[in-house]
Amino acid sequence: MTSAQNIIISVAGIKERLGVLFELLKFRLASLIAFSGAMGYCLGAKDAKTTDLILFVFASIGITGAANIINQILEKDYDKLMKRTASRPLPSGRITIEQAAIWAVILGVLSLTIFVFAFNLATGLLSLLSLVLYGFVYTPLKRVGPIAVFVGAIPGAFPPMIGWVAATNHFGLEPGILFAIQFFWQFPHFWAIAWVLDEDYKRAGFKLLPANGLKDLDTTFRIMIYTLFLLPVGWLPYKLGMTGINSALIATVFGVLFLAQTFHLMRTCTDKTARQLMFGSFIYLPIVQIAFLLDKL
């Protein structure tokens, strides 16, 4: 084998290794969470500097990636049982637990350092709390019962609040409202996913559907109730002077459409309708958050 061939093989190996590390991040999910945090940062900042915003997004992706890796390490054996996750880096054996753990530590430490020194201590502490709750509390609770969804909704709702605190260095009603919107949104979002993936989740022993854990009217009723909360809380940013009336109207329109999907699920109780609700949840949050941003500008 020539030296050129050795170099090509070595480069290919490095590229493959970097690809695995990137895959562990769950970059698409981390980016969506970072966008949510950036929305909170831009709403709170009087004059958001581009460099600060880039640093915030970078650190948000890093801390979310670290939490995702912890989740995958703890669920490695369960991921092997599900079709959706069996090909992930850890269950497929493309990376070891030790290597994944080192990558998580690097991401976590780097991100927390940025949050503390580029922004403020409160941002770092909130981010650390989010990491611990998601990685070490929510993850094991998934095999206990639907309480996991409530616990997971807490760190899941932190990003916009963290963004606001990063920009202002103080708490108040404003970051609390941003937290509340994302908190209530997560219940129809999570439960729609749990409905669609119920068979796969059962293979791993995950118990995420509410009520009696069945895909029935009781479950859809709970989904509807949490979605209903989005209508009043969607108006609160306007009432607090954070945004204008236009975004409040958009939040109401899309909240009503989102709620209508839950009524449709109540009538049908089918996987197809649950999947439609799942995609509806993916549309609702970014549309409303973009509306908040544009209304502030």
C-alpha positions as CSV (number, residue, x, y, z in Angstrom):
1,M,0.0,0.0,0.0
2,T,1.4,3.4,-1.0
3,S,1.8,6.4,1.3
4,A,-0.9,8.2,-0.7
5,Q,-3.3,5.4,-0.1
6,N,-2.5,5.4,3.6
7,I,-3.2,9.1,3.7
8,I,-6.5,8.7,1.9
9,I,-7.6,5.9,4.3
10,S,-6.5,8.0,7.3
11,V,-8.4,11.0,6.1
12,A,-11.5,8.9,5.4
13,G,-11.2,7.5,9.0
14,I,-11.0,10.9,10.5
15,K,-14.0,12.1,8.4
16,E,-16.0,9.1,9.6
17,R,-15.1,9.7,13.2
18,L,-16.1,13.4,13.0
19,G,-19.4,12.3,11.3
20,V,-20.1,10.0,14.3
21,L,-19.4,12.8,16.8
22,F,-21.7,15.2,14.8
23,E,-24.4,12.5,14.7
24,L,-24.3,12.2,18.5
25,L,-25.1,15.9,18.8
26,K,-28.5,15.4,17.2
27,F,-27.7,18.7,15.4
28,R,-31.2,19.3,14.0
29,L,-32.8,19.1,17.4
30,A,-30.0,21.1,19.0
31,S,-30.4,23.8,16.4
32,L,-34.1,24.1,17.0
33,I,-33.5,24.5,20.7
34,A,-30.7,27.0,20.1
35,F,-33.1,29.0,17.9
36,S,-35.6,29.0,20.7
37,G,-33.0,30.3,23.1
38,A,-31.8,32.9,20.5
39,M,-35.4,34.1,20.3
40,G,-35.4,34.8,24.0
41,Y,-32.0,36.5,23.8
42,C,-33.1,38.8,21.0
43,L,-36.4,39.7,22.9
44,G,-34.5,40.5,26.0
45,A,-31.5,42.4,24.5
46,K,-31.9,46.1,23.9
47,D,-29.1,45.9,21.3
48,A,-28.2,42.3,20.4
49,K,-24.7,42.2,19.0
50,T,-24.1,39.6,16.2
51,T,-21.0,38.2,17.9
52,D,-22.8,37.7,21.2
53,L,-25.7,36.0,19.4
54,I,-23.3,33.7,17.6
55,L,-21.6,32.8,20.9
56,F,-25.0,32.1,22.5
57,V,-26.1,29.9,19.7
58,F,-22.8,28.0,19.7
59,A,-23.0,27.4,23.4
60,S,-26.7,26.4,23.2
61,I,-26.0,23.8,20.6
62,G,-23.1,22.5,22.7
63,I,-25.0,22.2,25.9
64,T,-27.9,20.6,24.2
65,G,-25.6,18.2,22.4
66,A,-24.0,17.2,25.7
67,A,-27.5,16.5,27.2
68,N,-28.4,14.4,24.1
69,I,-25.2,12.4,24.4
70,I,-25.9,11.7,28.1
71,N,-29.4,10.5,27.0
72,Q,-27.9,8.2,24.4
73,I,-25.3,6.8,26.8
74,L,-28.0,5.9,29.4
75,E,-30.3,4.5,26.8
76,K,-27.8,2.6,24.7
77,D,-29.2,-0.8,25.5
78,Y,-32.8,0.4,25.0
79,D,-32.0,2.0,21.7
80,K,-30.9,-1.4,20.4
81,L,-34.5,-2.6,20.9
82,M,-36.2,0.2,18.8
83,K,-36.1,0.3,15.0
84,R,-35.9,4.1,15.0
85,T,-32.7,4.2,17.1
86,A,-30.9,0.9,16.6
87,S,-28.6,2.5,14.0
88,R,-27.4,5.3,16.3
89,P,-23.6,5.5,16.9
90,L,-23.7,3.8,20.4
91,P,-26.1,0.9,19.9
92,S,-24.5,0.2,16.5
93,G,-21.0,0.1,18.0
94,R,-19.6,2.9,15.9
95,I,-18.3,4.6,19.1
96,T,-17.7,3.5,22.6
97,I,-19.4,4.8,25.8
98,E,-16.1,6.2,27.0
99,Q,-15.5,8.2,23.8
100,A,-19.1,9.5,23.8
101,A,-18.7,10.6,27.5
102,I,-15.5,12.5,26.7
103,W,-17.2,14.3,23.9
104,A,-20.2,15.2,26.1
105,V,-17.8,16.5,28.8
106,I,-15.9,18.7,26.2
107,L,-19.1,20.1,24.9
108,G,-20.6,20.7,28.3
109,V,-17.6,22.4,29.8
110,L,-17.0,24.5,26.8
111,S,-20.6,25.6,26.6
112,L,-20.9,26.4,30.3
113,T,-17.7,28.4,30.2
114,I,-19.0,30.5,27.4
115,F,-22.3,31.1,29.2
116,V,-20.6,32.1,32.4
117,F,-17.8,34.3,31.1
118,A,-19.4,35.7,27.9
119,F,-22.8,36.3,29.5
120,N,-23.4,35.8,33.3
121,L,-23.4,33.2,36.1
122,A,-27.2,32.8,36.1
123,T,-27.1,31.7,32.5
124,G,-24.5,29.1,33.3
125,L,-26.4,27.8,36.3
126,L,-29.7,27.5,34.4
127,S,-28.0,25.7,31.6
128,L,-26.3,23.3,34.0
129,L,-29.7,22.6,35.7
130,S,-31.2,22.0,32.3
131,L,-28.5,19.5,31.4
132,V,-28.9,17.6,34.7
133,L,-32.7,17.5,34.6
134,Y,-32.7,16.2,31.0
135,G,-29.8,13.9,31.1
136,F,-30.1,12.4,34.6
137,V,-33.7,12.8,35.7
138,Y,-35.9,12.8,32.6
139,T,-34.0,10.0,30.8
140,P,-34.4,7.3,33.5
141,L,-38.0,8.4,34.2
142,K,-39.1,7.4,30.7
143,R,-39.3,3.8,31.8
144,V,-41.3,4.8,35.0
145,G,-44.3,6.6,33.6
146,P,-45.7,9.7,32.0
147,I,-44.3,11.8,34.8
148,A,-41.2,11.8,32.6
149,V,-43.0,14.1,30.1
150,F,-43.7,16.7,32.9
151,V,-40.1,16.5,34.1
152,G,-38.8,16.7,30.6
153,A,-40.9,19.7,29.8
154,I,-39.1,21.7,32.4
155,P,-35.6,21.7,30.8
156,G,-37.3,21.6,27.4
157,A,-38.9,25.0,28.2
158,F,-35.6,26.6,29.6
159,P,-34.0,27.8,26.3
160,P,-36.0,31.0,25.7
161,M,-35.8,31.8,29.4
162,I,-32.0,31.2,29.4
163,G,-31.8,33.5,26.3
164,W,-33.6,36.3,28.1
165,V,-31.4,35.9,31.3
166,A,-28.3,35.8,29.1
167,A,-29.3,39.2,27.6
168,T,-30.6,40.9,30.8
169,N,-29.0,39.1,33.7
170,H,-32.3,39.1,35.6
171,F,-35.4,37.0,36.1
172,G,-39.0,38.3,36.0
173,L,-42.4,37.8,34.4
174,E,-41.0,38.1,30.9
175,P,-38.7,35.0,30.9
176,G,-41.4,33.2,32.9
177,I,-43.9,33.8,30.2
178,L,-41.5,32.6,27.5
179,F,-40.9,29.5,29.7
180,A,-44.7,28.9,30.0
181,I,-45.4,29.0,26.3
182,Q,-42.8,26.4,25.5
183,F,-43.7,24.4,28.6
184,F,-47.4,23.9,27.7
185,W,-46.5,23.3,24.0
186,Q,-44.4,20.3,24.9
187,F,-47.2,18.2,26.2
188,P,-49.1,17.9,22.9
189,H,-45.8,17.7,21.1
190,F,-44.4,14.9,23.2
191,W,-47.6,13.0,23.5
192,A,-48.2,13.1,19.7
193,I,-44.7,11.7,19.2
194,A,-45.4,9.1,21.9
195,W,-48.6,8.1,20.2
196,V,-47.0,7.7,16.7
197,L,-44.0,5.8,18.2
198,D,-46.0,3.8,20.8
199,E,-45.1,0.4,19.4
200,D,-41.4,1.2,19.2
201,Y,-41.4,2.8,22.7
202,K,-43.0,-0.3,24.2
203,R,-40.1,-2.4,22.9
204,A,-37.8,-0.4,25.1
205,G,-40.2,-0.2,28.0
206,F,-40.8,3.6,27.7
207,K,-44.1,4.7,29.2
208,L,-44.9,8.2,28.0
209,L,-48.6,8.4,27.1
210,P,-50.7,9.9,29.8
211,A,-53.8,8.6,31.7
212,N,-53.8,4.8,31.3
213,G,-51.1,4.8,28.7
214,L,-53.5,3.9,25.9
215,K,-54.2,5.7,22.6
216,D,-57.7,6.6,23.5
217,L,-60.1,9.4,24.4
218,D,-58.6,10.0,27.9
219,T,-55.1,10.6,26.3
220,T,-56.5,12.9,23.7
221,F,-58.4,14.9,26.3
222,R,-55.2,15.6,28.2
223,I,-53.5,16.6,25.0
224,M,-56.3,19.1,24.3
225,I,-56.2,20.6,27.8
226,Y,-52.5,21.5,27.6
227,T,-52.9,22.9,24.1
228,L,-55.8,25.0,25.3
229,F,-53.4,26.8,27.7
230,L,-51.4,28.1,24.8
231,L,-54.2,30.5,23.8
232,P,-54.0,32.8,26.9
233,V,-50.3,32.5,27.5
234,G,-49.7,33.4,23.8
235,W,-51.2,36.9,24.6
236,L,-49.0,37.6,27.6
237,P,-45.9,38.8,25.8
238,Y,-48.1,41.5,24.2
239,K,-49.7,42.4,27.6
240,L,-46.3,42.7,29.2
241,G,-45.1,45.0,26.4
242,M,-42.5,42.5,25.1
243,T,-44.1,42.4,21.6
244,G,-46.9,44.0,19.7
245,I,-50.5,43.1,18.9
246,N,-49.6,41.5,15.5
247,S,-47.7,38.6,17.1
248,A,-50.5,38.1,19.7
249,L,-53.0,37.7,16.8
250,I,-50.7,35.3,15.0
251,A,-50.2,33.3,18.3
252,T,-54.0,33.1,18.7
253,V,-54.7,32.0,15.1
254,F,-52.1,29.3,15.2
255,G,-53.1,28.3,18.7
256,V,-56.7,27.8,17.5
257,L,-55.5,25.8,14.5
258,F,-53.3,23.7,16.8
259,L,-56.2,23.2,19.2
260,A,-58.5,22.2,16.3
261,Q,-56.0,19.4,15.5
262,T,-56.4,18.1,19.1
263,F,-60.2,18.0,18.7
264,H,-59.7,16.1,15.4
265,L,-57.6,13.6,17.3
266,M,-60.3,13.2,19.9
267,R,-62.8,12.3,17.2
268,T,-60.6,9.8,15.4
269,C,-57.9,8.5,17.8
270,T,-55.8,7.3,14.8
271,D,-52.1,7.2,14.2
272,K,-52.6,9.3,11.1
273,T,-54.2,12.2,13.0
274,A,-51.6,12.0,15.8
275,R,-48.9,12.3,13.1
276,Q,-50.7,15.4,11.8
277,L,-50.8,16.8,15.3
278,M,-47.1,16.1,15.7
279,F,-46.3,18.0,12.5
280,G,-48.6,20.8,13.7
281,S,-46.6,21.1,16.8
282,F,-43.4,21.5,14.7
283,I,-45.1,24.4,12.9
284,Y,-46.7,26.2,15.8
285,L,-43.7,27.0,17.9
286,P,-41.3,28.4,15.3
287,I,-44.0,30.4,13.7
288,V,-45.1,32.0,17.0
289,Q,-41.5,32.6,18.0
290,I,-40.6,34.2,14.7
291,A,-43.7,36.4,15.0
292,F,-42.5,37.6,18.4
293,L,-39.1,38.5,17.0
294,L,-40.5,40.3,14.0
295,D,-43.0,42.2,16.2
296,K,-40.3,43.4,18.4
297,L,-38.2,44.6,15.5
